Amino acid sequence: MKSEAKFLTRKEVAERLRVSKSTVERMEAAGELIGVVGFGNKRLYLESDVDKILDNICEQIYNRKKAAARLNSI
């Protein structure tokens, strides 16, 4: 059985990523985020795409903290 895709508005994406709506627009223009449905000026984004971005950000933070800890132990 297929699970239904959940969509987020630009505002919801901005809140989830803790950035401005214009940053979400810039991310889309840069190809970092793909708006999948458009109604005039309105765009919707797959929740799974936003979750992947959050996972990548968390991984980068974790790796930086890990590297800093290694440098501090030298």
N, C-alpha and C positions, 0 to 999 in steps of 0.2 A: 504494500500500500504506500502510495506516495504521500510525503508530508507537504503541506502547502507552504509556499514561500511567503515569508513575512516581509513587508515593505516598510520603509521608514521615510518620512519627509525630510527635506533639507534641514529643517529646524530640529527634528529629532536626532538626526545624524550629528549636527553641531553640538547638541547637548550631550550626546553620548561620548563624543570625542573631546568635549570641552574646548571647542574652538568656535569661531564665529561662522555665520552662514556664508560669508564671503570666502572664508578659508575652504569651506566645503566646495564652493564653486571653483576655486583655484585648484583644489585637489582633482576635481573632475576634469578641468581643462588640461592638467598635467598627465592625465591618464591613471592616476592613483586610485580613483574611485569612478565607477561607471553608473550613471543614472540610467535606469532600465526602462522607465515609463515616463513619458512627458505629456503634460496637458498645458499647452501654451508655455508659460514661464515656470510651471510647476514640474518638479522632477521627483521621482521616487527611487529609492536605493534598496538593494537587497540587504536585509539584516545580516545575512551570512558574510557579505563583503565587508561590512563595517566591523563585524566581529573579528575577521581576519586582520584588519588593520590594527585593531586593539591588541590582538595577540602578538603581532609583530612589534608594536611599541613596547609592550611588556617584556618581550624577549630582549629587545635592545637595552632596556633599562637594567634588566637582570645581568646581561653580559657586561655592561659598563661597571656595575657595582662589583661584579666578580673580578674584573680586571683591576679595579681600584684596590680591592682587598689584596690581590697578589702583589701589587706595587708597594703597598704599605707594609707587607710582610718582609720585604727585602731589606 
